[in-house]
Amino acid sequence: MAFEGILDLDRGAGYTRPSRFRRVMLTVSLAVHAVALIAGVAWSFWQVDELSMPQVAVTLTATAAPPPPPPPPPASHHSSTKPKTKPVRKIETLVQPQERPKEQPKPKEEEQDEPDQPGGVEGGVKGGVQGGVVGGVVGAPVANDAPRILPPAVGKQLLLTDPDDERYRVKLPEVMERAGIVAKAIVRICVSAQGTVTDVKVLKGAGPAIDPQIPGVLRTWKYKPYTLDGKPTPFCFPFVYQISAR
């Protein structure tokens, strides 16, 4: 009784002990909930839906059929069933050849030689112009003789102009002249029969600053007429032109 008295003191003076009916209902409620929980868990495991396996569709593709073989070649028009006939040999008749008279060659007409014209050229045409040239044109002017190619030494000997004169000399640029550089160029000069320069061609230049001056300066030079068989003849000659500082 002493222990129950201590419990009664802890619960307080207003505490009332639950009735027997309420305790029974609480026990029944707990039992019902426990049974319902167990039944739900069992039902969930029991009613698990089985997953269906995925269906895989497999399509087999076959290769195209090979083309049909080519048709057989047409049969030969010549039938092998035809009987072969042997060729009939023709009997040749001998014919005596007839003699034909030989044709006599006709006599050639003798050409009358015309007398040679004075002043004609051998191999010329009959009735041509006197003094003409074979293959020439009547009335055409006589072509001048082609220029003769002379050695460099001969061409220099015919020069009348002093190449060292300031008026007839190619001048170097100031930079090259101060440095004392000597430039060389290979030129070809063509001179008329009267001794004037008709053409100047630079075969090997001395430099881009010098080459443009060479034709203009060398055209002012004068030469002695070159005579061939006592006749003035145009000529050309190559030589090495040295350009040095003064």
C-alpha positions in Angstrom: 0.0 0.0 0.0 2.9 2.3 0.6 4.0 2.0 -3.1 0.5 2.6 -4.4 0.3 5.6 -2.2 3.5 7.0 -3.7 2.1 6.5 -7.2 -1.1 8.2 -6.2 0.9 11.2 -5.0 2.8 11.4 -8.3 -0.3 11.3 -10.5 -1.9 14.1 -8.6 -5.0 14.5 -6.7 -7.3 14.8 -9.8 -6.1 11.6 -11.6 -8.8 9.0 -12.2 -7.9 5.5 -13.3 -9.3 4.5 -16.7 -12.2 2.2 -16.8 -12.0 -1.4 -17.9 -14.1 -0.8 -21.0 -11.7 1.8 -22.4 -8.7 -0.4 -21.8 -10.4 -3.2 -23.7 -11.3 -1.0 -26.6 -7.7 0.4 -26.7 -6.4 -3.2 -26.8 -8.8 -4.2 -29.5 -8.0 -1.1 -31.6 -4.3 -1.8 -31.5 -4.9 -5.4 -32.4 -7.1 -4.4 -35.4 -4.5 -1.9 -36.7 -1.7 -4.5 -36.4 -3.7 -7.1 -38.3 -4.6 -4.6 -41.0 -1.0 -3.5 -41.4 0.2 -7.1 -41.6 -2.5 -7.9 -44.2 -1.6 -4.9 -46.3 2.1 -5.8 -46.4 1.3 -9.4 -47.3 -1.2 -8.2 -50.0 1.4 -5.9 -51.6 3.9 -8.7 -51.9 1.2 -11.1 -53.2 -0.1 -8.8 -55.9 3.2 -7.8 -57.5 2.7 -7.5 -61.3 5.0 -9.5 -63.4 6.9 -7.4 -66.0 6.4 -8.6 -69.5 9.5 -9.2 -71.5 10.1 -6.7 -74.3 9.3 -7.9 -77.7 12.1 -7.6 -80.2 11.2 -7.5 -83.9 13.9 -9.0 -86.2 13.6 -8.2 -89.9 15.7 -10.2 -92.3 16.6 -8.5 -95.5 17.6 -10.7 -98.4 19.9 -9.5 -101.2 18.5 -8.9 -104.7 18.3 -11.9 -106.9 21.1 -12.2 -109.4 20.2 -11.2 -113.0 19.1 -13.9 -115.3 21.8 -15.3 -117.6 22.1 -13.8 -121.1 20.2 -15.5 -123.8 22.1 -18.0 -125.9 23.4 -16.7 -129.2 21.1 -17.2 -132.2 21.6 -20.3 -134.2 23.7 -20.1 -137.3 21.8 -19.6 -140.5 23.8 -22.3 -142.1 22.3 -25.6 -141.3 24.6 -28.5 -140.7 21.9 -30.8 -142.2 22.4 -29.4 -145.7 24.3 -31.9 -147.9 27.7 -30.7 -149.0 28.1 -30.6 -152.8 31.4 -30.9 -154.4 32.3 -28.0 -156.7 32.3 -28.9 -160.4 35.6 -28.2 -162.0 35.3 -26.1 -165.1 37.1 -27.2 -168.2 39.1 -24.4 -169.6 39.4 -24.1 -173.3 42.7 -23.0 -174.8 42.5 -20.0 -177.1 45.3 -19.2 -179.4 46.5 -15.6 -178.8 46.3 -13.3 -181.7 49.3 -11.2 -182.7 48.8 -7.5 -182.5 51.0 -5.1 -184.5 53.4 -3.1 -182.5 52.7 0.6 -182.3 55.5 2.7 -183.6 56.4 5.7 -181.6 55.4 9.0 -183.0 58.2 11.2 -184.1 58.9 14.1 -181.7 58.4 17.6 -183.0 61.7 19.2 -183.2 61.8 22.4 -181.2 63.2 25.3 -182.9 65.9 27.0 -180.8 65.6 30.7 -180.7 68.8 32.6 -181.0 70.3 33.8 -177.7 69.5 37.4 -176.9 72.4 39.6 -176.0 72.6 40.4 -172.3 70.5 37.3 -171.3 71.0 35.1 -168.2 71.6 31.4 -168.4 68.5 29.6 -167.4 66.2 32.5 -168.2 62.8 32.3 -170.0 62.5 32.7 -173.7 61.2 36.1 -174.7 62.2 37.6 -171.3 63.4 41.1 -170.6 67.0 41.8 -171.2 69.0 42.4 -168.1 66.4 40.7 -165.9 67.1 38.1 -163.2 65.6 34.6 -163.1 62.5 34.7 -160.9 62.4 38.5 -160.8 59.5 40.8 -161.5 59.6 43.2 -164.4 60.0 46.8 -163.2 60.8 45.9 -159.6 63.5 48.0 -157.9 66.8 46.4 -157.3 67.2 45.3 -153.7 70.1 46.7 -151.7 72.9 44.4 -150.6 72.6 42.9 -147.2 74.9 44.3 -144.5 78.2 42.5 -144.1 79.2 41.1 -140.8 82.7 42.4 -139.9 85.0 41.4 -137.1 85.1 43.8 -134.1 88.6 45.0 -134.9 87.7 46.0 -138.4 84.6 47.8 -137.3 86.5 49.8 -134.7 89.1 50.9 -137.3 86.3 52.5 -139.3 85.1 54.6 -136.4 85.5 58.3 -136.9 84.0 59.6 -133.6 86.1 59.7 -130.4 84.3 57.5 -127.9 86.0 59.3 -125.0 84.5 62.6 -125.9 81.9 63.8 -123.4 79.4 64.4 -126.2 79.6 60.8 -127.5 80.1 58.9 -124.2 77.6 57.0 -122.0 77.8 58.4 -118.5 77.8 56.3 -115.3 75.5 57.2 -112.4 77.1 59.3 -109.7 77.4 56.5 -107.2 79.2 54.2 -109.7 81.3 57.0 -110.9 82.5 57.9 -107.4 83.3 54.3 -106.7 85.4 54.0 -109.9 83.3 51.1 -111.3 84.0 50.1 -114.9 80.9 48.7 -116.6 80.9 46.5 -119.7 78.2 45.9 -122.3 78.2 43.8 -125.5 76.5 45.6 -128.4 76.0 45.1 -132.1 76.1 48.2 -134.4 74.8 48.3 -137.9 76.1 51.1 -140.2 74.8 52.2 -143.6 76.8 52.6 -146.7 77.2 56.3 -146.0 78.7 55.7 -142.5 75.7 56.5 -140.3 74.6 54.2 -137.5 71.2 52.6 -138.4 70.7 50.2 -135.6 72.2 49.5 -132.1 71.2 46.4 -130.2 72.4 45.6 -126.7 73.4 41.9 -126.6 74.5 41.9 -123.0 73.7 44.8 -120.8 75.8 46.6 -118.2 73.0 47.4 -115.8 69.4 48.8 -115.8 70.7 52.3 -115.1 73.1 52.3 -118.1 71.5 50.2 -120.8 68.8 52.8 -121.8 71.6 55.3 -122.7 73.6 53.1 -125.0 71.4 53.0 -128.2 70.9 56.8 -128.1 74.6 57.7 -127.6 76.0 55.1 -130.1 73.6 56.3 -132.8 75.5 59.6 -132.9 78.8 57.9 -133.9 80.1 58.3 -137.4 82.0 55.7 -139.4 84.0 55.5 -142.6 82.1 53.9 -145.5 83.1 50.3 -145.9 83.9 49.5 -149.5 83.6 46.0 -151.1 84.9 45.7 -154.6 85.0 49.5 -154.8 81.3 49.8 -153.8 80.2 51.3 -150.4 78.5 48.5 -148.5 76.5 48.5 -145.2 78.0 46.4 -142.4 77.4 45.3 -138.8 79.9 44.3 -136.2 79.8 43.3 -132.4 82.1 44.8 -129.8 82.6 45.1 -126.1 81.8 48.7 -125.0 83.6 49.7 -121.7 82.1 52.5 -119.7 84.4 54.0 -117.1 84.4 57.1 -114.8 86.2 60.2 -116.0 
